C-alpha cells in the first residue's frame, strides 16, 4: 500500500500552549455559540460583528495551538499510497498520474493520449465518502439523534472526514492524507486580507461563511463533549477550530452529488482521484453508472473554458447575471427589464392584445423591441444601476491594478483584489454597453425608424437557446395596475443627480453561503433588490443580501 504513516495528536510541547481547563474552554465555546446565534446585525454592522466573532475564535485557536491531528510526511509522499489503494479498490489508474501544475496545484496528468469520448476514469462507490457512509460509521449513533447532521449533508461530511482522519485504521486514510493541509478559502484569510473584500459582492458571503462555520464549530464542540451518542467519536481529545475549518474547506471545495445505491435520491460525496480533475483546462463529462455502481469520467474536446464569473443582478426577488460578454445581459434579464419598463398600453398589449401569448415569448429576443422608448428606459436603468454599484467601491480599477503590482502582496490579498477588480470590470462593461445601447435606440427613435414587426412566421427566430424564457408570467393581469404604478416612477436619467449614491443608498449583496449553509447565507455578485418600502420607486432600490454565498 506504499509508505505507512501514523496519526499524531499534539497536546503539549512543539508549540502547544499551557493546558487549558475544560471549564475555561467550554465557557469560551458557549460565548462563541451565543454570539454567533444572536439576532442578525443591523445593516452596516456586519463587519463589526465579524470582528467580534473573529476575536473569540482567535482566543480559542490560541488555547488550542498544537492540539490538531497531523500526519508525519508531506502530502505528495502519500500519492503513491493513494494510487495503490485506488487500484486495489478497482478504480482506473493506468492512463494518468498525479502531477504538480504550479499555481493550479496538484491534478491528474495524462500519461498517454486520451481520445474524445473515452472513458478514462472510474471510481467505485467503496472509495467514496458519503453521507450514507457516515451513517454507517462511528458517527452513525450521533447522526441518528442530531437534527443538524440530518439536515445538512455538507456538515455531516465534514464531521465524517474528521472522524476518519483521527482513526488510524480508517479505510479512507490513503485519500485523507493526500488532501491539502490548508486552503485558500476565505476561512483562512487574515483580517486585513478580508478587508480587501469590503464593498464587494463577496463580502457578505465571506462574513456569513465565517459566522456559520464558527457557530457550527461551537455547537458540535458542545455536542461532542456532552452528548452520550458522541462518546465513542475519536474527536473528544482533539476537535479544534482549525480542524473544523480544514474539514469544512475540504468539503466545500470537493463535494459532489451522486445517486444513492438504490438510485432513489441524491447524496453528497467526496470522490477520491476525481476531485483532482478540476485542474485541467479541458472538458470532461461525469456521470454515475448505477449498474456498475461507480462514478465515471469521459474525456471531451480540449479547449480553454475560463470565463470571468458573472456579477449577479437581483431584481424583484429574481436573480439574473451580468456577464463580461456583449451584451452583458441574458435573454431572461432582457425580458424582465422590458416588462419592468413597459407603459400601461404596452403591458396590456402583451397581456391581452392580439397574439399576446406568442408576443410574450419575443420578450427575450433582441430582434423584437417592445418600443424604442422601452429600449431606452431599460438600458438607462441598467447603465444607472451598474454605475451606482461602481460608486460603492472604495478604490478604482486603476488603484487595484497598481496594488496587484506590489511584490510583497500576500496570496490571499492578491486573490481578494483580483476578485474586486473583476467585479468592477464587469460593471464597467455593463455601464459602457448600457450607454451605447441607450444612445443607439435614442437615435432610432429620433430618426423615426420603424419597429421590426412580429409575425407568426417569425416564431423560428425564437428557437435559439438564448431566446427561450424559463420564466413564469402568472397573474400578470392582476398585477397590471401595480406594474404600471412602478413604471410611472421609472423615468431614470443618468445625470449627476441620478447617480448620487447619497440619494440611492447601496449595500452590497449576499448569496448562498460558500459552505452551503444558510443563516436565517463563492462571491462576487452585484445585487439589486427592492425593499417593501422602496419597491414602488425604482430610483431608490438598494442592493442587499440573497440568502446567506461567493462567489465570483
C-alpha positions as CSV (number, residue, x, y, z in Angstrom):
1,X,0.0,0.0,0.0
2,X,3.0,2.3,0.0
3,X,4.5,4.4,2.7
4,X,2.9,4.0,6.1
5,X,2.4,6.9,8.5
6,X,0.9,7.4,11.9
7,X,-1.6,9.9,13.0
8,X,-0.4,12.1,15.8
9,X,-2.2,14.5,18.1
10,X,-0.1,17.2,19.7
11,X,-1.5,18.1,23.1
12,X,1.6,19.7,24.5
13,X,5.1,20.7,23.5
14,X,6.1,21.6,20.0
15,X,4.4,25.0,20.3
16,X,1.4,24.0,22.3
17,X,0.2,26.4,25.0
18,X,-0.2,25.6,28.6
19,X,-3.1,23.2,29.4
20,X,-6.5,24.8,29.3
21,X,-9.1,23.6,31.8
22,X,-12.2,22.0,30.2
23,X,-14.4,24.6,32.0
24,X,-12.4,27.5,30.6
25,X,-12.7,26.2,27.1
26,X,-16.4,25.4,27.4
27,X,-17.0,28.9,28.6
28,X,-15.3,30.3,25.6
29,X,-17.2,27.9,23.3
30,X,-20.5,28.9,24.9
31,X,-19.7,32.6,24.4
32,X,-18.9,32.0,20.8
33,X,-22.1,30.0,20.2
34,X,-24.2,32.7,21.8
35,X,-22.5,35.4,19.8
36,X,-23.0,33.5,16.5
37,X,-26.6,32.7,17.3
38,X,-27.7,36.2,18.2
39,X,-30.0,38.3,16.1
40,X,-28.6,39.3,12.8
41,X,-26.9,42.7,13.0
42,X,-28.5,45.8,11.5
43,X,-27.3,46.8,8.0
44,X,-23.8,48.2,8.1
45,X,-22.9,46.4,11.3
46,X,-21.9,43.1,9.8
47,X,-18.2,43.9,9.8
48,X,-18.3,44.9,13.5
49,X,-20.0,41.6,14.3
50,X,-17.4,39.7,12.2
51,X,-14.6,41.4,14.2
52,X,-16.2,40.3,17.5
53,X,-16.7,36.7,16.4
54,X,-13.2,36.6,15.0
55,X,-11.7,37.8,18.3
56,X,-13.4,35.0,20.2
57,X,-12.3,32.4,17.6
58,X,-8.7,33.7,17.9
59,X,-8.8,33.3,21.6
60,X,-9.9,29.7,21.2
61,X,-7.3,29.0,18.5
62,X,-4.6,30.3,20.7
63,X,-5.5,28.0,23.5
64,X,-5.8,25.0,21.1
65,X,-2.4,25.6,19.5
66,X,-0.6,22.3,18.9
67,X,-3.7,20.1,19.5
68,X,-4.7,19.4,15.9
69,X,-4.3,16.0,14.3
70,X,-1.5,15.8,11.8
71,X,0.4,13.3,9.6
72,X,4.0,12.5,9.5
73,X,5.1,13.2,6.0
74,X,4.2,15.6,3.2
75,X,1.1,15.4,1.0
76,X,3.0,14.3,-2.1
77,X,4.7,11.5,-0.2
78,X,1.3,9.8,0.0
79,X,0.3,9.9,-3.6
80,X,1.7,6.5,-4.3
81,X,-0.3,5.1,-1.5
82,X,-3.4,6.7,-2.9
83,X,-2.9,5.2,-6.3
84,X,-2.2,1.8,-4.8
85,X,-5.3,1.9,-2.7
86,X,-7.4,3.1,-5.7
87,X,-6.1,0.2,-7.8
88,X,-6.9,-2.2,-5.1
89,X,-10.4,-0.9,-4.8
90,X,-11.0,-1.3,-8.6
91,X,-10.5,2.3,-9.8
92,X,-8.8,3.0,-13.1
93,X,-5.3,4.4,-12.7
94,X,-3.5,3.4,-15.9
95,X,-3.7,6.5,-18.1
96,X,-2.8,9.3,-15.7
97,X,-0.6,10.3,-12.8
98,X,-0.8,12.9,-10.1
99,X,1.3,15.9,-11.1
100,X,2.0,19.4,-9.8
101,X,0.6,22.1,-12.0
102,X,2.4,25.0,-10.3
103,X,-0.1,27.8,-9.5
104,X,-3.0,25.5,-10.1
105,X,-1.9,22.9,-7.6
106,X,-1.9,19.1,-7.9
107,X,-4.1,17.4,-10.6
108,X,-4.3,14.4,-12.9
109,X,-1.9,14.4,-15.8
110,X,-2.5,12.1,-18.8
111,X,0.5,9.8,-19.5
112,X,-1.0,8.7,-22.8
113,X,-3.3,10.1,-25.5
114,X,-6.9,10.1,-24.3
115,X,-9.4,10.2,-27.1
116,X,-12.6,12.2,-27.1
117,X,-15.5,10.1,-25.6
118,X,-13.0,7.7,-24.0
119,X,-13.8,6.5,-20.5
120,X,-10.6,7.3,-18.7
121,X,-11.5,7.3,-15.0
122,X,-13.9,5.4,-12.9
123,X,-14.2,5.4,-9.1
124,X,-16.2,2.7,-7.3
125,X,-18.6,3.6,-4.5
126,X,-16.5,1.8,-1.9
127,X,-13.9,4.6,-2.3
128,X,-16.4,7.4,-1.8
129,X,-17.0,9.2,1.4
130,X,-20.7,10.0,1.5
131,X,-23.5,10.9,3.9
132,X,-24.5,7.3,3.6
133,X,-21.1,6.0,4.7
134,X,-21.2,8.5,7.6
135,X,-24.4,6.9,8.8
136,X,-22.7,3.5,8.8
137,X,-19.6,4.7,10.6
138,X,-18.8,5.6,14.2
139,X,-20.7,8.8,13.5
140,X,-24.0,6.9,12.9
141,X,-25.3,6.9,16.5
142,X,-24.9,10.7,16.8
143,X,-26.3,11.2,13.3
144,X,-29.5,9.3,14.2
145,X,-30.1,11.8,17.1
146,X,-28.8,15.1,15.8
147,X,-31.1,17.2,13.6
148,X,-28.3,19.4,12.3
149,X,-26.4,16.4,10.9
150,X,-29.6,15.0,9.4
151,X,-30.5,18.3,7.7
152,X,-27.0,19.4,6.5
153,X,-25.2,16.8,4.4
154,X,-22.1,19.0,4.0
155,X,-21.7,19.3,7.7
156,X,-22.1,15.6,8.1
157,X,-19.4,15.0,5.6
158,X,-17.1,17.5,7.4
159,X,-17.5,15.7,10.8
160,X,-17.3,12.3,9.0
161,X,-14.0,13.4,7.4
162,X,-12.6,14.4,10.8
163,X,-13.6,11.2,12.5
164,X,-11.9,9.1,9.7
165,X,-8.8,11.3,9.8
166,X,-8.4,10.6,13.6
167,X,-9.0,6.9,13.1
168,X,-5.6,5.1,12.4
169,X,-7.5,2.2,10.8
170,X,-9.8,4.2,8.6
171,X,-10.1,2.7,5.0
172,X,-10.0,6.3,3.7
173,X,-6.7,7.3,5.2
174,X,-4.8,6.9,1.8
175,X,-7.2,9.6,0.4
176,X,-7.3,11.8,3.5
177,X,-3.5,12.0,3.8
178,X,-3.3,13.5,0.2
179,X,-5.8,16.3,0.9
180,X,-4.2,19.8,1.3
181,X,-3.1,20.7,4.8
182,X,-4.7,24.1,4.4
183,X,-6.8,26.0,1.8
184,X,-7.2,29.4,0.2
185,X,-10.8,29.7,1.1
186,X,-11.9,32.9,2.9
187,X,-11.9,31.0,6.2
188,X,-8.1,31.1,6.1
189,X,-7.9,34.8,5.3
190,X,-6.4,37.2,7.9
191,X,-8.4,40.1,8.9
192,X,-6.5,42.6,6.8
193,X,-6.9,40.3,3.8
194,X,-10.7,40.1,4.3
195,X,-10.7,43.9,4.4
196,X,-9.8,44.0,0.7
197,X,-13.3,42.5,0.1
198,X,-15.2,45.2,1.8
199,X,-17.7,46.8,-0.6
200,X,-17.5,43.8,-2.9
201,X,-20.4,41.5,-3.6
202,X,-18.3,38.7,-2.0
203,X,-18.1,40.3,1.5
204,X,-21.5,39.2,2.8
205,X,-20.7,35.6,1.6
206,X,-17.4,35.7,3.4
207,X,-18.8,37.2,6.7
208,X,-21.7,34.7,6.7
209,X,-19.4,31.8,6.0
210,X,-17.2,32.7,8.8
211,X,-20.1,33.2,11.2
212,X,-21.8,30.0,10.2
213,X,-18.6,28.0,10.5
214,X,-17.9,29.4,13.9
215,X,-21.4,28.6,15.1
216,X,-21.3,25.1,13.7
217,X,-17.9,24.5,15.4
218,X,-19.1,25.8,18.8
219,X,-22.3,23.7,18.5
220,X,-20.5,20.5,17.7
221,X,-17.8,21.1,20.3
222,X,-20.5,21.1,22.9
223,X,-22.2,18.1,21.4
224,X,-19.0,16.0,21.2
225,X,-18.2,16.7,24.8
226,X,-21.7,16.2,26.2
227,X,-23.9,14.0,24.0
228,X,-23.9,10.3,25.1
229,X,-24.0,9.2,21.5
230,X,-20.8,11.1,20.8
231,X,-18.8,9.3,23.5
232,X,-17.1,6.9,21.0
233,X,-16.1,9.6,18.5
234,X,-12.3,9.9,18.1
235,X,-12.6,13.7,18.3
236,X,-13.1,14.3,22.0
237,X,-9.4,14.9,22.7
238,X,-8.7,16.8,19.5
239,X,-11.5,18.9,18.0
240,X,-10.1,22.3,17.3
241,X,-11.4,25.2,15.3
242,X,-8.6,24.7,12.8
243,X,-9.6,21.1,12.4
244,X,-13.2,22.0,11.6
245,X,-12.1,24.9,9.3
246,X,-10.0,22.4,7.4
247,X,-12.8,19.9,7.1
248,X,-15.3,22.5,6.0
249,X,-12.9,23.8,3.4
250,X,-12.2,20.2,2.2
251,X,-15.9,19.5,1.7
252,X,-16.6,22.9,0.3
253,X,-14.1,22.6,-2.5
254,X,-14.7,18.9,-3.2
255,X,-18.3,17.8,-2.5
256,X,-20.4,16.5,-5.3
257,X,-23.8,14.9,-5.7
258,X,-24.2,11.3,-6.6
259,X,-27.2,9.0,-6.5
260,X,-27.7,6.7,-3.5
261,X,-27.1,3.0,-4.0
262,X,-30.7,2.3,-4.9
263,X,-30.9,5.4,-7.2
264,X,-33.9,6.8,-5.4
265,X,-32.3,10.1,-4.4
266,X,-29.1,12.0,-4.4
267,X,-26.5,12.3,-1.7
268,X,-23.3,14.3,-1.2
269,X,-19.9,12.6,-1.7
270,X,-16.2,13.2,-1.6
271,X,-14.7,11.3,-4.6
272,X,-11.0,10.4,-4.5
273,X,-9.0,11.0,-7.6
274,X,-12.0,12.5,-9.4
275,X,-11.6,15.6,-7.3
276,X,-8.2,16.2,-8.9
277,X,-9.7,16.5,-12.4
278,X,-10.7,20.1,-11.9
279,X,-7.2,21.5,-12.6
280,X,-7.3,20.9,-16.3
281,X,-8.5,23.3,-18.9
282,X,-10.2,20.5,-20.9
283,X,-13.8,19.4,-20.7
284,X,-14.8,16.2,-19.2
285,X,-18.2,14.6,-18.8
286,X,-19.0,12.9,-15.5
287,X,-21.8,10.6,-14.7
288,X,-22.7,7.9,-12.3
289,X,-23.1,4.3,-13.5
290,X,-25.7,2.7,-11.2
291,X,-25.3,-0.7,-12.9
292,X,-21.6,-0.9,-12.1
293,X,-22.0,1.4,-9.0
294,X,-19.2,3.8,-9.9
295,X,-18.5,7.4,-10.9
296,X,-17.3,7.6,-14.5
297,X,-15.5,10.4,-16.4
298,X,-15.4,10.6,-20.2
299,X,-12.8,12.8,-22.0
300,X,-14.1,15.7,-24.2
301,X,-12.5,18.0,-26.6
302,X,-9.8,20.1,-25.1
303,X,-10.3,23.8,-25.3
304,X,-9.9,26.8,-23.0
305,X,-13.0,27.2,-20.9
306,X,-12.2,30.0,-18.5
307,X,-14.6,32.9,-18.3
308,X,-14.7,35.5,-15.5
309,X,-17.5,34.9,-13.1
310,X,-20.7,36.9,-13.7
311,X,-22.0,39.6,-11.5
312,X,-25.5,38.9,-10.3
313,X,-28.2,41.5,-10.5
314,X,-31.1,40.9,-8.1
315,X,-34.4,42.5,-9.2
316,X,-37.8,41.9,-7.5
317,X,-36.6,38.7,-5.9
318,X,-35.3,37.2,-9.2
319,X,-31.6,36.6,-9.8
320,X,-30.0,37.5,-13.1
321,X,-26.4,37.5,-14.1
322,X,-24.3,40.3,-15.7
323,X,-21.6,38.8,-17.8
324,X,-18.5,40.3,-19.4
325,X,-19.8,39.4,-22.8
326,X,-21.6,41.7,-25.3
327,X,-24.4,42.4,-24.4
328,X,-23.9,41.7,-20.7
329,X,-27.4,40.5,-20.0
330,X,-29.2,37.3,-20.7
331,X,-32.5,36.8,-22.6
332,X,-34.2,36.3,-19.2
333,X,-33.0,39.6,-17.9
334,X,-33.8,41.4,-21.1
335,X,-37.4,40.1,-20.9
336,X,-37.6,41.2,-17.3
337,X,-36.4,44.7,-17.9
338,X,-38.7,45.1,-20.9
339,X,-41.7,44.2,-18.8
340,X,-40.4,46.4,-15.9
341,X,-40.1,49.4,-18.2
342,X,-43.4,48.9,-20.1
343,X,-46.1,51.6,-20.2
344,X,-49.7,50.6,-19.3
345,X,-50.6,50.4,-23.0
346,X,-47.6,48.2,-23.8
347,X,-48.3,45.9,-20.9
348,X,-51.9,45.4,-21.9
349,X,-50.9,44.7,-25.5
350,X,-48.6,41.9,-24.3
351,X,-51.1,40.6,-21.8
352,X,-54.4,40.7,-23.6
353,X,-53.7,42.0,-27.1
354,X,-53.7,40.1,-30.4
355,X,-51.3,37.2,-30.3
356,X,-50.4,38.1,-26.7
357,X,-49.2,34.6,-25.8
358,X,-46.8,34.4,-28.7
359,X,-45.6,38.0,-28.2
360,X,-44.6,37.2,-24.6
361,X,-42.0,34.8,-26.0
362,X,-40.4,37.6,-28.0
363,X,-39.5,39.5,-24.9
364,X,-36.1,37.9,-24.6
365,X,-35.3,38.3,-28.3
366,X,-33.2,41.3,-29.2
367,X,-34.8,41.3,-32.7
368,X,-38.2,42.4,-31.4
369,X,-38.1,45.6,-29.2
370,X,-41.3,46.5,-27.4
371,X,-40.8,50.1,-28.4
372,X,-37.8,52.4,-28.9
373,X,-38.8,54.2,-25.7
374,X,-38.9,50.9,-23.8
375,X,-35.4,50.0,-25.0
376,X,-34.1,53.4,-24.0
377,X,-35.6,53.0,-20.5
378,X,-34.3,49.6,-19.9
379,X,-30.7,50.3,-21.0
380,X,-30.8,53.6,-19.0
381,X,-31.9,51.6,-15.9
382,X,-29.1,49.1,-16.4
383,X,-26.5,51.8,-17.0
384,X,-27.6,53.7,-13.9
385,X,-27.7,50.6,-11.6
386,X,-24.2,49.4,-12.7
387,X,-22.8,52.9,-12.2
388,X,-24.3,53.1,-8.7
389,X,-22.7,49.8,-7.8
390,X,-19.4,51.0,-9.0
391,X,-19.7,54.0,-6.7
392,X,-19.8,51.8,-3.6
393,X,-16.2,50.6,-4.1
394,X,-13.5,52.4,-2.1
395,X,-10.9,52.0,-4.8
396,X,-10.8,52.4,-8.5
397,X,-9.9,49.8,-11.1
398,X,-6.6,51.7,-11.7
399,X,-5.8,51.6,-8.0
400,X,-6.5,47.9,-7.8
401,X,-4.2,47.2,-10.8
402,X,-1.4,49.2,-9.1
403,X,-1.9,47.2,-5.8
404,X,-1.5,44.0,-7.7
405,X,1.9,45.1,-8.9
406,X,3.3,45.1,-5.4
407,X,5.7,42.2,-5.0
408,X,5.1,41.8,-1.2
409,X,1.3,41.3,-1.6
410,X,0.1,38.2,0.2
411,X,-1.6,35.4,-1.9
412,X,-4.9,35.9,-0.2
413,X,-4.8,39.7,-0.6
414,X,-4.0,39.2,-4.3
415,X,-7.0,36.9,-4.6
416,X,-9.2,39.4,-3.0
417,X,-8.1,42.3,-5.0
418,X,-8.4,40.3,-8.3
419,X,-11.9,39.4,-7.4
420,X,-12.7,43.1,-6.6
421,X,-11.2,44.2,-9.8
422,X,-13.1,41.5,-11.8
423,X,-16.4,42.8,-10.3
424,X,-15.6,46.3,-11.4
425,X,-14.6,45.3,-14.9
426,X,-18.0,43.5,-15.4
427,X,-19.9,46.5,-14.1
428,X,-17.8,48.9,-16.2
429,X,-18.7,46.9,-19.3
430,X,-22.3,47.0,-18.3
431,X,-22.2,50.8,-17.9
432,X,-20.5,51.1,-21.3
433,X,-22.9,48.8,-23.0
434,X,-25.9,50.4,-21.4
435,X,-24.8,53.8,-22.6
436,X,-24.1,52.6,-26.1
437,X,-27.5,50.9,-26.4
438,X,-29.3,53.9,-24.9
439,X,-27.7,56.2,-27.5
440,X,-28.4,53.7,-30.3
441,X,-32.1,53.4,-29.6
442,X,-32.4,57.1,-29.0
443,X,-31.1,57.6,-32.5
444,X,-33.6,55.0,-33.8
445,X,-36.4,57.0,-32.1
446,X,-35.2,60.4,-33.3
447,X,-34.9,59.2,-36.9
448,X,-38.3,57.6,-36.9
449,X,-37.0,54.1,-37.7
450,X,-40.0,51.7,-37.8
451,X,-40.0,48.9,-35.3
452,X,-39.5,45.3,-36.6
453,X,-42.9,43.8,-36.7
454,X,-43.6,40.5,-35.1
455,X,-45.2,38.0,-37.4
456,X,-46.3,34.4,-36.8
457,X,-43.7,33.3,-39.3
458,X,-41.0,34.8,-37.1
459,X,-41.5,32.1,-34.5
460,X,-38.5,30.3,-35.9
461,X,-36.3,33.1,-34.6
462,X,-37.2,32.1,-31.1
463,X,-35.8,28.6,-31.4
464,X,-32.3,29.6,-30.2
465,X,-31.4,28.9,-26.6
466,X,-30.8,32.5,-25.7
467,X,-34.4,33.5,-26.6
468,X,-36.1,30.8,-24.6
469,X,-37.5,32.1,-21.4
470,X,-37.8,29.8,-18.5
471,X,-39.9,32.2,-16.6
472,X,-43.4,32.1,-15.2
473,X,-45.6,35.0,-16.2
474,X,-48.6,34.4,-13.9
475,X,-51.4,36.6,-12.8
476,X,-50.0,39.4,-14.8
477,X,-53.4,40.8,-15.5
478,X,-54.0,41.2,-11.7
479,X,-50.6,42.9,-11.4
480,X,-51.2,45.2,-14.4
481,X,-52.1,48.2,-12.2
482,X,-49.3,47.6,-9.8
483,X,-46.6,47.3,-12.5
484,X,-48.0,50.4,-14.2
485,X,-47.6,52.4,-11.0
486,X,-44.0,51.3,-10.8
487,X,-43.4,52.2,-14.4
488,X,-44.8,55.7,-13.9
489,X,-41.9,56.3,-11.5
490,X,-39.2,54.6,-13.6
491,X,-38.1,57.7,-15.5
492,X,-34.4,57.3,-14.6
493,X,-32.0,59.8,-16.1
494,X,-28.2,59.0,-16.0
495,X,-27.2,62.5,-14.8
496,X,-25.2,63.5,-11.8
497,X,-28.2,63.6,-9.5
498,X,-29.4,60.2,-10.7
499,X,-26.0,58.7,-9.8
500,X,-25.7,60.3,-6.4
501,X,-25.1,57.4,-4.0
502,X,-26.3,59.5,-1.1
503,X,-29.7,59.6,-2.7
504,X,-29.7,55.9,-3.6
505,X,-28.1,54.0,-0.7
506,X,-26.3,50.9,-2.0
507,X,-25.4,48.0,0.2
508,X,-23.7,45.1,-1.5
509,X,-25.3,41.7,-1.6
510,X,-25.0,38.3,-0.1
511,X,-25.7,35.0,-1.8
512,X,-25.7,31.3,-0.9
513,X,-23.1,30.7,1.8
514,X,-19.9,29.3,0.4
515,X,-20.1,26.3,2.7
516,X,-23.6,25.6,1.7
517,X,-25.2,26.7,4.9
518,X,-27.8,29.4,5.3
519,X,-28.4,31.9,8.1
520,X,-32.0,32.9,8.8
521,X,-26.1,33.0,4.0
522,X,-18.4,31.9,-3.7
523,X,-18.6,35.9,-4.2
524,X,-18.5,38.3,-6.3
525,X,-22.1,39.1,-7.2
526,X,-23.6,42.5,-7.8
527,X,-27.1,42.5,-6.4
528,X,-30.1,44.9,-6.7
529,X,-33.2,44.2,-4.6
530,X,-36.3,46.1,-3.6
531,X,-37.4,46.5,0.0
532,X,-41.2,46.8,0.6
533,X,-40.9,50.5,1.3
534,X,-38.9,51.1,-1.9
535,X,-40.4,48.7,-4.4
536,X,-42.7,51.4,-5.9
537,X,-39.8,53.6,-6.8
538,X,-37.0,52.1,-8.9
539,X,-34.8,55.1,-8.3
540,X,-34.5,54.2,-4.6
541,X,-33.8,50.4,-4.8
542,X,-30.9,49.1,-2.6
543,X,-28.6,46.2,-3.1
544,X,-28.8,43.8,-0.3
545,X,-28.5,40.1,0.6
546,X,-29.6,37.0,-1.2
547,X,-29.9,34.0,1.2
548,X,-26.6,33.7,3.0
549,X,-22.7,32.9,-0.6
550,X,-19.4,33.6,-3.5
551,X,-18.9,33.8,-5.0
552,X,-17.3,35.2,-8.1
